[in-house]
């Protein structure tokens, strides 16, 4: 693949995945507005976010199977059309029940744009290119998640939060059409295809070890950013909502760390990249204990650097272990990622209630043992 073609592929991957994730968190920054507009409780308003996450979790494994059987271009077209169409329903409906249902439908078809694309890349790229492109993939999830929050909370409120759905629908539809047209055809499949079931994949120790990284890494990452507002709004910080929101811009470091992590993995190995990322991640958690806003800013920058380095290296390591069933394996990876996030937010809530921010930090350091263990085993395998 020429440098121009490789760059074009990275652009298509970045645009498609970023536009898909731009639909996920649209309502998160305007949940108080939705609560007031529909006259419901905070927990009911939050269904407009959790419904999408639930849809992604439920559909991820089925789309992983479809990715091993059908051309990715077809799956992307269907996924983009449904996500965009459901987004327009969200923009137009005056009924909260319909809004939540449409959000759930969006979640069901997001994996058609993400998991299926990851499987296609793993099955069709040479190993030396895979780490770099998967780094771009990870970076695009960062841009998409941040863009989603900005669309809902900063860009469209002067008009109405519903306009964010229209913008996101246009973006995902355009990116889907471009990807379906621009992605090269997949490698031809000749003869009977050898595929592994989900249970067969999970029975392989190297695969299980890699899945510990998205689970443990996102467990810690989601916990830190979910309970950070409580920590910073209390004394001695007393930070305003606007200041706390600005700190989420440290997510942008993930845009840089995705591709950089891929290049580091090519040079030092995935295992060493995981170990370095875990070290940075652990140092960042310890720095958050310093009662200084500057220290917290530095810590969050390091949190993003460490997490996305580990995340990108793990995605590359998983796909290097596969000869087939890339769709199933990548869907398991994403499932572990979201299960870790949900578990982290839940358990860290108890930790925060019992010990405040030091409780969250202690639990985070403990959970980093999972990606650290995987990094050590990967490093041992690479040195043989």
Buried (B, 14 or more C-beta within 10 A) or exposed (E): EEEEEBEBBBBBBBBBBBBBBBBBBBBBBBBEBBBEBBEBEEEBBBBBBBBBBBBBBBBBBBBBBBBBEBBBBEBBBBBBBBBBBBBBBBBEBEEBEEBBBBBBBBBBBBBBBBBBBBBBBBBBBEEEBBBBBBBBBBBBBBBBBBBBBBBBBEBBBEEEBBBBBBBBBBBBBBBBBBBBEBBEEBEEEEEEEEBBEBEEBBEBEBBBBBBBBBBBBBBBBBBBBBBBBBBBBEEEBEBEEEEBBEBBEBBBBBBBBBBBBBBBBBEBBBBBBBBBBBBBBBEBBEBBEEEEBEEBBBBBBBBBBBBBBBBBBBBBBBBBBBEEBBBBBBBBBBBBBBBBBBBBBEBBBEBBEEEBBBBBBBBBBEBBEBBBBBBBBBBEBEEE
